[in-house]
């Protein structure tokens, strides 16, 4: 290897960074960005066993790590293209302008093939070619002023990163926290305000545990970047074994009878005592109204629900009898990260069938398999009963413990706590149940707004006691019909985590 080779490789690497940043300048953090496209490809190529291990072992860190790894791969890919252009150009005796054009054009073509975005490919190719061009003699192998040329190449890459980060990166950070619409200054419906205030009043103030309406709602997607779906062009199709196929747009959906519901979601990949488990107040339209309009045929057994991000999930059509198409979350337009403009909510079922960015409901005459079932998961059924232990505080011998309990639509009547490893049990204090479904046409001062009981929402629990030695705390939930939560522990894969949660506490 001659002494100019390391410089050419460094220039090629800087050029690769410039291409990635240049494409980001056009696309932002979206499915059209080359890094996201590479991340999605890596995800599709990943063996199912490795994917399941990643979901269980890495949790919420899995997606950022996937994007970071894809970013490194993408930079390396464009760097390799630049390095080949430099080597070929030098071997062919081309002048610097021809080499720069060859590098930039090759990188633009590669970007176009990966991300199918002509504008992003062009900007990326220009940025990559400029990085090579300003490297001057560092790129072509001449020794004189090579160091300054290499610094210029790196400077182009850094400048492109800085320019790209000024706008799209800020939007990407904002989107990762919930989405575009969630940050809008919107007027909250007085009925929603009262419902949220009621939830706040009924919550226990427990450090480490969310209130009854979660302040930070978990997100799980199959995407490295969430899709952007325009409400003005969005439609939902009801197809398959129906009497009258139906298609509704966003405006007509919102004209239908609307209601507010407290609904809890729990991810099938959540660990025992995990954090992918939250509650919000959702506003939307009952799915049963649309099914009635379409007329489900007698032979229809199941549905395949599809989404704008190519996600799909199959489950019994009967599960939709009390389902909702939600377009608001806690009184605000549904955030992008939670399925804007419309998502599906199916009471009492694992999060995976609560499809975001919903685009079609197809009624099937025979059972099929959905996205996660094809990968070995079986989370289309009702959630398992769970009681979490997220709050533990000690103060001079006084111990306070608490968390949440959830059993889907079966409901939780009691939470029991053991402070001796499960030998004896004491009943914990429970929050009042959240209010039931409320018509959006209700008056905020109507007492009925906060009456009833939410069909599919968790309850908070807490227990305070005295202790003078280290001990094991165990917690379990009891369903409304008296069924005790099973004690046997199971991993999330393939049917969802279950079992009693325990923790060693020192006063």
C-alpha positions in Angstrom: 0.0 0.0 0.0 1.6 3.3 -1.1 1.5 6.3 1.2 -1.4 8.0 -0.6 -3.8 5.1 -0.1 -4.7 6.0 3.5 -5.5 9.5 2.4 -7.7 8.3 -0.4 -9.6 6.0 2.0 -10.0 9.0 4.4 -11.3 11.1 1.6 -13.7 8.3 0.5 -15.0 8.0 4.1 -15.6 11.8 4.3 -17.4 11.6 1.0 -19.6 8.8 2.3 -20.5 10.9 5.3 -21.3 13.8 2.9 -23.6 11.7 0.8 -25.6 10.4 3.9 -25.9 13.9 5.2 -26.9 15.3 1.8 -29.7 12.8 1.4 -30.9 13.6 4.9 -31.1 17.2 4.0 -33.8 16.4 1.4 -35.7 13.6 3.1 -35.2 14.1 6.9 -35.7 11.1 9.1 -38.2 9.3 6.9 -38.5 6.0 5.0 -37.0 7.8 1.9 -33.6 8.4 3.7 -30.9 6.0 2.5 -30.0 5.0 6.1 -33.6 4.1 6.9 -33.8 2.1 3.6 -30.7 0.2 4.5 -32.0 -0.4 8.1 -35.3 -1.8 6.7 -33.3 -4.1 4.4 -31.2 -5.3 7.4 -34.4 -5.9 9.4 -35.9 -8.0 6.6 -32.8 -10.1 6.2 -32.5 -10.7 10.0 -33.2 -14.3 11.1 -36.5 -14.6 13.1 -34.6 -16.0 16.1 -32.2 -13.0 16.1 -35.1 -10.6 15.8 -36.9 -12.2 18.7 -33.8 -12.1 20.8 -33.2 -8.4 20.0 -36.8 -7.5 20.9 -36.5 -9.2 24.3 -32.9 -8.3 25.1 -32.6 -4.8 23.7 -36.1 -3.5 24.2 -36.5 0.1 23.2 -32.8 0.4 22.5 -33.1 -2.0 19.5 -34.4 0.5 17.0 -31.8 3.2 17.6 -29.1 0.6 17.5 -30.4 -0.7 14.2 -30.4 2.8 12.7 -26.9 3.5 14.0 -25.6 0.3 12.6 -27.3 1.0 9.3 -25.8 4.4 9.3 -22.3 2.9 9.6 -23.1 0.4 6.8 -24.4 3.2 4.5 -21.4 5.5 5.1 -19.2 2.5 4.3 -21.1 1.7 1.1 -20.8 5.3 -0.3 -17.2 5.5 0.8 -16.5 2.3 -1.1 -18.2 3.8 -4.2 -16.0 6.9 -3.9 -12.8 4.8 -3.3 -13.5 2.7 -6.4 -14.1 5.9 -8.5 -10.8 7.4 -7.2 -8.9 4.2 -8.0 -10.4 3.7 -11.4 -10.0 7.4 -12.3 -6.4 7.4 -11.2 -5.6 4.1 -13.0 -7.2 5.4 -16.2 -5.3 8.7 -16.1 -8.4 10.9 -15.7 -8.0 14.4 -14.6 -9.5 15.6 -11.2 -12.7 17.0 -12.7 -13.5 13.7 -14.3 -12.8 11.8 -11.1 -15.0 14.1 -9.1 -17.8 13.7 -11.6 -17.4 9.9 -11.6 -17.5 9.7 -7.8 -20.5 12.0 -7.5 -22.5 10.3 -10.3 -21.7 6.8 -8.9 -22.8 7.8 -5.4 -26.0 9.5 -6.8 -26.9 6.4 -8.7 -26.3 4.2 -5.6 -28.5 6.5 -3.5 -31.2 6.4 -6.1 -31.2 2.6 -6.2 -31.3 2.3 -2.4 -33.9 5.0 -1.6 -35.7 5.7 -4.9 -35.6 9.4 -4.3 -34.2 11.4 -7.3 -33.9 14.7 -5.4 -32.1 13.1 -2.4 -29.8 11.1 -4.7 -28.8 14.2 -6.6 -28.0 16.3 -3.5 -26.2 13.4 -2.0 -24.1 12.8 -5.1 -23.2 16.6 -5.3 -22.2 16.6 -1.6 -20.1 13.4 -2.1 -18.5 14.7 -5.3 -17.7 18.1 -3.7 -16.0 16.3 -0.8 -13.8 14.4 -3.3 -13.2 17.5 -5.4 -12.1 19.8 -2.6 -9.7 17.1 -1.3 -7.6 17.9 -4.3 -4.3 16.2 -4.3 -5.2 14.2 -1.2 -7.7 12.3 -3.4 -5.6 11.8 -6.4 -2.5 10.7 -4.6 -0.1 13.6 -5.0 1.8 14.4 -1.8 1.9 18.2 -2.0 -0.7 20.0 0.2 -2.4 16.6 0.7 -3.1 17.2 4.4 -4.9 20.5 3.7 -6.9 18.8 0.9 -7.9 16.0 3.3 -9.0 18.6 5.9 -11.1 20.4 3.2 -12.8 17.1 2.3 -13.6 16.5 5.9 -14.8 20.1 6.2 -17.3 19.5 3.3 -18.6 16.4 5.1 -19.0 18.3 8.4 -20.6 21.3 6.7 -23.1 19.0 5.0 -23.9 17.4 8.3 -24.4 20.8 9.9 -26.7 22.1 7.2 -28.7 18.9 7.1 -29.1 19.0 10.9 -30.4 22.5 11.0 -33.9 21.5 9.9 -34.5 17.9 9.2 -32.6 16.7 12.3 -34.7 19.0 14.5 -37.9 17.5 13.0 -36.5 14.0 13.5 -35.9 14.6 17.2 -39.3 16.1 17.6 -41.0 13.2 15.7 -39.2 10.7 17.9 -40.9 12.2 20.9 -44.4 11.7 19.5 -45.0 13.3 16.2 -45.8 16.5 14.4 -49.4 17.0 15.4 -48.8 16.3 19.1 -46.8 19.5 19.4 -49.5 21.7 17.9 -51.2 24.3 20.1 -54.7 23.0 19.8 -57.9 23.7 21.7 -58.8 20.8 24.0 -62.4 19.6 24.1 -63.9 20.5 27.6 -65.1 17.0 27.9 -61.6 15.7 27.4 -60.2 18.2 29.9 -62.6 16.9 32.5 -61.9 13.3 31.8 -58.1 13.9 32.0 -58.6 15.9 35.2 -60.6 13.0 36.6 -57.8 10.6 35.7 -55.3 12.8 37.4 -57.4 13.0 40.5 -57.7 9.3 40.7 -54.0 8.6 40.2 -51.6 7.7 43.0 -48.5 9.8 43.2 -45.9 7.1 43.0 -42.3 7.8 42.0 -41.2 5.4 39.2 -44.7 4.6 38.2 -46.8 6.5 35.6 -50.1 8.2 36.6 -53.3 6.6 35.2 -52.8 8.6 31.9 -49.2 7.9 30.9 -46.9 10.9 30.5 -44.6 8.9 28.2 -46.4 6.4 26.0 -44.2 3.6 24.6 -43.8 3.1 20.9 -43.0 -0.1 19.0 -42.9 -0.3 15.2 -41.5 -2.4 12.4 -40.0 0.7 10.9 -36.6 2.4 11.3 -38.6 5.6 10.5 -42.3 6.1 10.7 -44.3 6.8 7.6 -45.9 10.3 7.0 -49.5 9.9 6.0 -51.4 13.0 4.8 -54.8 13.2 6.4 -56.2 14.9 3.3 -55.4 11.9 1.1 -55.8 9.1 3.7 -58.6 6.5 3.2 -59.7 3.3 4.9 -61.0 0.5 2.8 -63.2 -2.3 4.0 -62.9 -5.2 1.6 -63.2 -9.0 1.3 -66.2 -11.0 2.4 -68.5 -8.0 2.8 -71.8 -7.2 1.1 -70.8 -3.7 0.1 -67.1 -2.8 -0.1 -66.6 0.6 1.7 -64.0 3.3 1.5 -64.0 6.3 3.9 -61.7 9.4 4.0 -60.6 11.3 7.0 -63.3 14.0 6.7 -66.2 11.5 6.4 -64.8 9.4 9.3 -64.8 12.4 11.6 -68.5 13.1 10.7 -69.5 9.8 12.2 -70.6 9.4 15.9 -67.5 9.9 18.0 -66.5 8.9 21.6 -63.7 9.2 24.1 -62.2 6.1 25.7 -59.5 5.3 28.2 -57.6 2.4 26.7 -54.4 0.6 27.9 -52.0 -1.0 25.5 -49.3 -3.6 26.4 -46.7 -4.9 23.9 -46.4 -8.7 23.5 -42.6 -8.2 23.5 -42.7 -6.5 26.9 -40.6 -8.0 29.6 -42.2 -9.1 32.9 -42.5 -5.8 34.9 -41.5 -4.0 31.8 -42.3 -0.5 30.5 -44.0 -1.1 27.2 -47.4 -0.8 28.9 -49.3 2.5 29.0 -52.7 4.2 29.0 -54.2 7.2 27.1 -57.5 8.8 26.4 -58.4 8.2 22.8 -61.0 9.8 20.6 -62.5 8.0 17.6 -65.2 6.1 15.9 -66.5 2.6 16.7 -65.4 0.1 14.0 -68.8 -1.7 14.4 -70.5 1.2 12.6 -68.4 0.8 9.5 -68.7 -3.0 9.6 -72.5 -2.6 9.7 -72.4 -0.3 6.7 -70.2 -2.8 4.8 -72.2 -5.8 5.8 -69.9 -8.7 6.9 -70.9 -11.9 5.3 -71.8 -15.0 7.3 -68.7 -16.8 6.1 -66.3 -14.1 7.2 -64.2 -15.5 10.1 -61.3 -13.2 10.4 -59.8 -9.9 9.3 -56.5 -8.9 7.8 -55.7 -5.3 8.9 -53.1 -3.5 6.8 -51.2 -0.3 7.3 -49.4 2.4 5.3 -46.0 1.0 6.4 -46.8 -2.4 4.9 -47.5 -3.9 8.4 -50.4 -6.4 8.5 -52.1 -8.4 11.2 -54.8 -11.1 11.2 -57.2 -11.9 14.0 -60.9 -13.0 14.5 -63.5 -10.6 13.1 -65.3 -10.8 16.5 -62.5 -8.9 18.1 -63.6 -5.8 16.2 -67.1 -5.7 17.8 -65.9 -3.1 20.4 -62.9 -1.8 18.5 -62.2 1.9 17.7 -60.6 3.9 15.0 -58.8 6.6 16.9 -57.7 10.0 15.5 -57.0 11.9 18.8 -54.8 11.0 21.8 -55.4 12.9 25.1 -57.3 15.5 23.2 -54.7 16.3 20.6 -54.4 15.1 17.0 -53.0 11.6 16.9 -49.1 11.8 16.9 -47.2 10.4 13.9 -45.5 7.9 16.1 -48.8 6.6 17.3 -50.3 6.1 13.8 -51.5 9.5 12.5 -53.9 10.1 11.1 -55.9 7.0 12.2 -55.0 3.9 14.2 -57.0 0.8 15.4 -57.6 0.0 19.0 -58.9 -3.5 19.9 -60.0 -3.9 23.5 -58.2 -6.4 25.7 -55.7 -7.6 23.1 -51.9 -7.3 22.8 -50.6 -4.2 21.2 -49.5 -5.9 18.0 -53.1 -6.0 16.6 -53.8 -2.3 17.5 -52.6 -1.4 14.0 -51.2 2.1 13.4 -51.5 4.0 10.1 -54.4 1.7 9.3 -55.3 1.6 5.6 -57.5 -1.5 5.0 -59.6 -4.0 6.9 -60.1 -7.1 4.7 -62.7 -9.7 5.9 -61.4 -13.2 5.3 -63.2 -16.5 4.8 -60.2 -18.5 6.0 -57.5 -17.9 8.6 -54.2 -16.5 7.6 -51.0 -15.4 9.3 -50.0 -11.8 10.2 -46.6 -10.1 10.2 -45.5 -11.2 13.7 -47.0 -14.7 13.5 -44.9 -15.3 10.4 -41.9 -14.6 12.7 -42.9 -17.0 15.4 -44.9 -14.7 17.7 -48.5 -15.5 18.8 -49.8 -12.2 20.2 -53.2 -11.9 18.5 -55.1 -13.2 21.5 -56.2 -11.4 24.7 -53.5 -10.0 27.0 -52.3 -11.9 30.0 -53.1 -10.5 33.5 -50.2 -8.6 35.1 -49.4 -6.5 38.1 -46.2 -4.4 37.9 -43.9 -3.3 40.7 -42.4 0.0 39.6 -42.5 2.0 42.8 -40.4 1.2 45.9 -39.5 3.7 48.5 -38.1 3.2 52.0 -38.0 5.8 54.9 -36.7 4.8 58.3 -38.3 1.4 58.3 -41.5 2.4 56.4 -41.7 0.8 52.9 -44.0 2.0 50.1 -44.5 -0.1 47.0 -46.8 0.3 44.0 -47.5 0.0 40.3 -50.3 -0.9 38.0 -52.5 -3.9 37.4 -54.2 -4.9 34.1 -56.3 -7.8 32.9 -57.7 -6.5 29.6 -61.5 -6.5 29.4 -61.6 -9.1 32.2 -60.9 -6.3 34.7 -58.9 -6.2 38.0 -60.8 -6.4 41.3 -57.9 -6.8 43.7 -54.1 -6.6 44.0 -52.4 -8.6 46.7 -48.9 -8.0 48.1 -46.7 -10.4 49.9 -43.8 -9.2 52.0 -42.4 -12.7 52.8 -41.8 -14.1 49.4 -45.3 -15.3 48.8 -46.2 -17.1 52.0 -48.8 -14.6 53.1 -50.8 -12.0 51.2 -52.4 -8.6 52.0 -54.8 -6.6 49.9 -53.3 -3.4 48.4 -55.2 -0.1 47.9 -56.5 0.3 44.3 -57.2 3.5 42.4 -60.9 4.0 41.4 -61.5 2.8 37.9 -61.2 5.3 35.0 -64.5 6.6 33.5 -66.3 4.6 30.8 -66.7 5.5 27.2 -68.1 9.0 26.7 -69.9 10.4 23.6 -68.0 13.4 22.2 -71.4 15.2 22.1 -71.7 15.1 26.0 -71.7 18.3 28.0 -68.6 18.7 30.1 -70.6 19.5 33.3 -72.8 16.4 32.9 -72.1 14.1 35.9 -72.4 11.1 33.6 -69.1 12.1 31.9 -67.1 10.6 34.8 -69.5 7.8 35.5 -69.2 4.2 34.4 -66.0 2.1 34.2 -63.5 1.9 31.5 -63.7 -1.5 29.8 -60.0 -1.8 28.9 -57.9 0.3 31.3 -55.4 -0.5 34.0 -55.7 0.4 37.7 -53.0 1.8 40.0 -52.1 0.1 43.3 -50.1 0.9 46.4 -49.2 -0.6 49.8 -47.3 0.8 52.8 -45.9 -1.3 55.6 -43.2 -1.4 58.2 -40.1 -3.6 57.9 -36.8 -3.9 59.8 -34.9 -6.5 57.6 -34.3 -7.3 54.0 -37.3 -9.2 52.4 -38.9 -10.2 49.2 -41.9 -8.4 47.9 -44.2 -10.3 45.5 -47.3 -8.8 43.8 -50.2 -10.5 42.0 -53.5 -9.3 40.4 -56.9 -10.9 40.8 -59.4 -10.6 38.0 -63.0 -9.4 38.4 -64.4 -12.9 38.5 -61.9 -14.0 41.2 -59.3 -15.6 38.9 -55.8 -15.3 40.4 -53.0 -14.2 38.1 -50.9 -17.4 37.3 -47.6 -17.4 39.2 -45.6 -19.3 36.5 -43.1 -17.0 34.7 -42.8 -17.0 31.0 -40.6 -15.0 28.6 -42.2 -12.6 26.1 -41.6 -14.9 23.1 -43.8 -16.2 21.7 -47.1 -15.5 23.7 -46.2 -12.6 25.9 -44.6 -12.4 29.4 -46.5 -13.6 32.4 -46.0 -14.4 36.1 -45.8 -12.7 39.5 -43.3 -9.9 39.9 -41.0 -9.9 42.8 -38.3 -7.7 44.2 -35.8 -7.8 47.1 -36.3 -4.7 49.4 -33.9 -3.4 52.1 -35.6 -1.0 54.5 
